[in-house]
Amino acid sequence: MKRRDVLKAGLMLCGRAVAAPLPAAPDQVTVYRAGTDGYHTYRIPAVIRTSKGTLLAFAEARKNSTSDFGDIDMVVKRSSDGGKTWSAQMLIADRGEYSVGNPCPVIDRKTGTIWLPLIVAPGNIKKEDLMEGRVAQTAWLTSSRDDGRSWAPLREITSQVKDPGWTWFVTGPGVGIQLKDGRLVIPCDHRISGSDVPYSHVMFSTDGGQSWKSGKAVGEKTNECQLVELPGGDLLINMRSFHGQNRRAVARSQDQGLTWTNLRLHEQLIEPACQASLIAPGSGRGRLLLFSNPAATTRVNLTVRASRDQGETWPTSRALHSGPSAYSCLVDLGSNNAGCLFECGEKTPYEEIRFARFSLDWLAAKA
């Protein structure tokens, strides 16, 4: 009998079968911790793996509080060993008292360029000021051509992607994707002037990140979202929902994100109205999907799930952190491994941003 068959069947010792050992538990390391490097809190994680295999972990560095508004900078750390160790913190953007946030990076695999859209807003405001149009959020873009070591000056793209009738407008947070034909797609959301109802949508570039446009709304009462390209070319979008049923909303596009159909709530994907992550690892374009979020009605129990039927069902799940947890971002690490950058803590979800590296075998194994 071959060795792999022995392991599969279980070894025989003293007449008893001994099961093969379970895959190793995820390695977890703190990437950002509240109260360090001159910042009160770090939030809104995003992580990508560059064309050279480097991991880039982005975060909002909030100077004075946990608030979504105020003096907020954009920072990044790099890892060249798959997330085991991380570089010192690097500053990407600081606009003084303004907030710079909602990172949603995407990589152009043809050129290796890393595009990073960001949202800038006055710091000393309230959410209502934005939604009612008294002050405006603006959309900006930076990029790196040296594997995340340095970043180009911010350039504004608000007029390209923000409809004049929108008040609220943000990117991601999380990651964008590149479609098979090279189109770059960034998940976004907006609100219409005079309304408090949120809508998910995407913005896209067909010229390698030089110019951008926005597609039409997915459906009402949805906002922070992530998407993947499925094997047949359809896009699947997975959205934070405000329909009052603690379930994620999903929809599909057959025209690369210009329009959307079949919005529905997914009964398996429980949520506390929180951001989540969705990726299609490998080159299968949606044959295997991974999803992460706080799988509860409150922000606890950060869980990773797997689907092999284009997101119709999610039969496999394992928890990374059972305690307080919130936003997350998954990344394909290759060689049957994945990673998750997520907010967590012991008393609140915003004490640290942690990176967990795990094998797909561990995800599929019974706990």
C-alpha positions in Angstrom: 0.0 0.0 0.0 1.3 3.4 -0.9 2.1 5.9 1.9 -0.7 8.3 0.9 -3.2 5.3 1.1 -1.9 4.4 4.6 -2.4 8.0 5.8 -5.9 8.1 4.2 -7.0 4.8 5.8 -5.3 5.3 9.1 -2.4 3.5 10.6 -2.9 0.2 12.5 -1.4 0.0 15.9 -2.2 -2.9 18.3 -5.2 -3.7 16.1 -6.7 -0.2 16.3 -6.9 2.3 13.5 -5.2 5.6 14.3 -6.5 8.5 12.1 -4.1 10.6 10.2 -3.2 13.9 12.0 -5.4 16.9 11.4 -3.9 19.7 9.4 -2.1 22.3 11.5 -4.1 25.1 13.0 -3.7 28.5 11.4 -0.7 30.6 12.3 -1.8 34.0 13.5 0.3 37.2 14.0 -0.6 40.7 15.0 0.1 43.2 12.1 -1.4 46.4 13.7 -2.2 47.1 17.3 -4.2 50.0 18.7 -2.1 52.6 20.5 1.2 52.0 18.6 3.2 54.1 16.2 1.4 57.3 17.2 -2.1 56.2 16.3 -5.1 55.5 18.6 -6.7 52.8 16.4 -6.1 50.8 13.2 -9.2 49.8 11.2 -10.4 48.7 7.7 -7.9 46.0 6.7 -7.1 45.1 3.1 -4.5 42.7 1.9 -3.2 41.6 -1.5 -0.4 39.4 -2.9 1.7 41.1 -5.5 2.9 39.6 -8.8 6.3 39.0 -7.0 4.6 37.2 -4.1 4.8 40.0 -1.5 1.9 40.6 0.8 0.7 44.2 1.4 -1.5 44.8 4.4 -3.3 48.2 4.2 -5.1 49.9 7.1 -6.7 53.2 8.2 -4.4 54.7 10.9 -6.8 56.7 13.1 -5.0 59.4 15.0 -7.2 60.3 17.9 -10.1 57.8 18.3 -11.9 54.8 16.8 -14.3 57.2 14.9 -14.8 56.8 11.1 -14.2 60.6 10.9 -11.3 62.6 12.0 -7.5 62.7 11.3 -7.0 59.4 9.5 -4.0 58.3 7.4 -3.4 55.4 5.0 -0.6 53.0 5.9 0.8 49.7 4.7 3.1 46.9 5.9 4.9 44.4 3.6 5.7 40.7 4.1 8.1 38.7 2.0 7.6 35.4 3.8 3.9 34.7 3.4 2.7 36.8 6.3 4.9 35.3 9.0 6.7 38.6 9.6 5.9 42.1 8.6 7.9 45.3 7.8 7.8 48.5 9.7 4.8 50.7 9.0 4.9 52.9 5.9 2.8 56.0 5.3 1.0 56.1 1.9 -1.2 59.2 2.4 -1.6 61.9 5.1 -4.0 64.8 4.3 -3.6 66.6 7.6 -6.9 66.8 9.5 -8.7 65.1 6.7 -9.6 61.4 6.7 -8.1 59.1 4.0 -9.7 55.7 4.0 -11.6 52.8 2.4 -8.6 51.0 0.8 -9.5 48.7 -2.1 -6.3 47.7 -4.0 -6.2 45.8 -7.2 -3.3 44.5 -9.2 -2.9 44.7 -13.0 -1.3 41.3 -13.7 -0.1 42.5 -17.1 2.1 45.3 -15.8 2.4 44.4 -12.1 1.1 47.9 -11.1 -0.8 48.0 -7.8 -3.7 50.5 -8.0 -5.1 51.8 -4.7 -8.3 53.9 -4.8 -9.0 55.9 -1.6 -11.7 58.2 -0.3 -10.9 61.6 1.2 -13.2 63.6 3.4 -13.0 66.5 5.8 -12.1 65.2 9.3 -14.3 67.3 11.6 -17.7 66.2 10.3 -20.5 63.8 11.1 -21.9 61.1 8.8 -25.1 63.1 8.4 -23.0 65.9 6.8 -22.0 63.6 4.0 -25.3 61.9 3.5 -27.1 65.2 3.3 -24.6 66.8 1.0 -23.3 69.6 3.2 -19.7 68.3 2.6 -18.4 66.0 -0.1 -16.3 62.9 -0.2 -13.8 62.8 -3.0 -12.2 59.8 -4.8 -8.5 59.6 -5.3 -6.0 57.1 -6.7 -2.4 56.2 -6.1 -0.3 53.4 -7.4 2.9 51.5 -6.9 5.2 50.1 -9.6 7.9 48.8 -7.2 6.1 46.1 -5.3 4.6 48.4 -2.7 7.8 50.1 -1.6 6.8 53.5 -2.8 3.6 55.2 -3.9 2.7 57.8 -6.5 1.2 61.1 -5.4 -2.6 61.0 -5.1 -4.6 62.1 -8.2 -8.3 62.9 -8.0 -10.8 60.8 -10.0 -14.1 62.1 -8.4 -15.5 63.5 -11.6 -15.0 60.2 -13.4 -16.7 57.9 -10.9 -19.1 59.9 -8.7 -22.5 60.8 -10.1 -23.5 64.5 -9.4 -26.7 63.2 -7.8 -24.8 61.1 -5.2 -23.9 62.4 -1.8 -22.2 59.4 0.0 -19.6 57.6 -2.1 -17.0 55.1 -1.0 -14.8 52.3 -2.4 -14.6 48.8 -1.0 -13.3 48.3 1.5 -11.4 45.1 0.7 -9.9 44.3 -2.7 -10.8 44.8 -6.4 -10.4 42.2 -9.1 -9.0 42.0 -12.6 -11.3 40.1 -15.1 -10.1 37.6 -17.6 -10.1 40.3 -20.3 -8.0 42.7 -18.2 -10.7 45.0 -16.9 -10.1 46.3 -13.4 -13.2 46.3 -11.2 -13.5 48.0 -7.8 -16.6 47.4 -5.5 -18.2 50.6 -4.2 -21.4 52.0 -2.7 -23.3 55.3 -2.8 -26.4 57.1 -1.6 -28.6 59.4 -3.7 -29.2 63.0 -2.7 -32.2 63.3 -0.5 -32.2 59.6 0.5 -30.6 57.6 3.3 -30.9 54.4 1.3 -27.5 52.8 0.4 -26.7 51.1 -3.0 -23.8 48.9 -4.0 -22.2 49.4 -7.4 -18.8 49.0 -9.0 -16.3 51.2 -10.8 -14.1 49.9 -13.5 -11.2 50.7 -15.8 -10.6 49.3 -19.3 -7.3 51.0 -20.0 -5.1 49.7 -17.2 -6.1 52.1 -14.5 -5.7 55.4 -16.4 -9.4 56.2 -16.4 -12.4 55.0 -14.6 -16.2 54.8 -14.8 -19.1 53.6 -12.5 -21.8 51.0 -13.3 -25.4 51.1 -12.2 -26.7 50.3 -8.7 -27.1 46.7 -7.7 -30.1 47.1 -5.4 -31.3 49.2 -2.4 -30.3 48.6 1.2 -26.8 47.3 0.3 -23.4 48.9 0.7 -19.9 47.5 1.4 -19.3 44.7 -1.0 -16.8 42.3 -2.7 -17.0 40.4 -5.9 -15.5 37.5 -8.0 -15.6 36.5 -11.6 -17.3 33.1 -12.1 -16.2 30.4 -14.6 -18.8 31.4 -17.2 -17.8 35.1 -17.0 -20.6 36.3 -14.8 -19.7 38.5 -11.8 -21.0 37.5 -8.3 -21.3 40.4 -5.8 -21.7 39.8 -2.1 -23.0 42.8 -0.1 -23.6 44.0 3.4 -27.3 44.2 3.8 -29.7 46.5 5.6 -32.8 44.5 4.9 -33.2 43.7 8.7 -32.7 39.9 8.4 -29.1 39.5 9.3 -28.2 37.9 6.0 -25.7 38.8 3.3 -27.2 40.0 0.0 -25.9 38.6 -3.4 -26.5 39.4 -7.1 -25.0 38.6 -10.5 -23.9 40.6 -13.5 -23.7 39.3 -17.1 -22.1 42.5 -18.5 -19.0 42.9 -16.3 -20.7 45.0 -13.6 -22.6 47.5 -15.7 -26.0 46.1 -14.5 -27.1 43.5 -12.0 -29.9 41.0 -11.6 -31.4 38.6 -9.1 -30.7 40.4 -5.8 -31.5 38.0 -2.9 -30.5 37.4 0.7 -28.4 34.3 1.3 -29.8 32.2 4.1 -26.5 30.5 5.0 -24.5 33.7 5.3 -25.5 35.2 8.6 -24.1 38.7 9.4 -24.4 41.5 11.9 -24.5 44.2 9.1 -20.7 44.3 8.7 -18.1 44.2 5.9 -17.0 40.8 4.6 -14.6 39.3 2.2 -15.0 37.1 -0.9 -12.2 35.7 -3.2 -11.8 33.1 -5.9 -8.3 31.6 -5.2 -6.2 30.0 -7.9 -6.9 30.3 -11.6 -10.2 28.6 -11.5 -12.2 31.9 -11.6 -14.8 31.0 -9.1 -14.7 27.2 -9.0 -13.6 27.5 -5.4 -14.8 30.5 -3.4 -13.7 31.6 0.0 -15.8 34.0 2.2 -15.1 35.5 5.7 -17.1 37.6 8.1 -18.4 37.7 11.7 -20.8 34.8 11.4 -23.3 36.0 14.0 -25.8 38.7 14.6 -23.2 40.7 16.5 -19.6 41.4 15.7 -18.0 38.1 17.0 -16.9 34.7 15.6 -14.8 35.6 12.6 -15.3 32.6 10.3 -14.0 31.4 6.9 -16.3 29.5 4.6 -15.7 27.6 1.3 -18.0 27.0 -1.6 -17.5 24.8 -4.7 -20.8 25.6 -6.5 -20.2 29.3 -7.3 -21.5 30.5 -4.0 -24.9 28.8 -4.0 -24.0 26.8 -0.8 -21.3 27.1 1.8 -21.0 23.7 3.5 -17.5 24.2 4.9 -16.6 26.6 7.6 -14.0 27.1 10.4 -13.7 29.9 13.0 -10.5 32.0 13.1 -11.5 34.0 16.2 -14.5 33.3 18.4 -14.4 36.6 20.2 -15.0 40.2 19.1 -14.2 40.6 15.4 -15.3 42.8 12.5 -13.9 43.6 9.1 -11.7 41.1 7.2 -9.9 40.5 3.9 -8.9 37.2 2.4 -5.9 36.5 0.2 -4.8 33.6 -1.9 -1.3 32.5 -0.8 -0.9 29.7 -3.4 0.2 26.1 -2.7 -3.2 25.3 -1.2 -2.9 28.1 1.4 -4.9 31.3 2.1 -4.7 34.1 4.5 -7.1 36.4 6.3 -6.3 39.9 7.6 -9.0 40.8 10.2 -10.0 43.1 13.0 -10.3 41.4 16.4 -9.8 41.7 20.2 -10.7 40.3 23.6 -13.0 43.1 24.7 -13.7 44.9 21.4 -13.2 44.1 17.7 -10.8 47.0 17.2 -7.9 46.2 19.5 -5.7 44.8 16.7 -5.6 43.7 13.1 -4.3 40.1 12.8 -3.1 38.0 9.9 -4.0 34.3 9.9 -2.4 31.9 7.5 -4.2 28.6 7.0 -4.3 25.6 4.6 -7.4 24.7 2.6 -7.0 21.2 4.1 -7.5 22.7 7.6 -10.6 24.5 6.4 -12.0 21.3 5.0 -11.1 19.2 8.1 -13.6 18.6 10.8 -13.0 20.7 13.9 
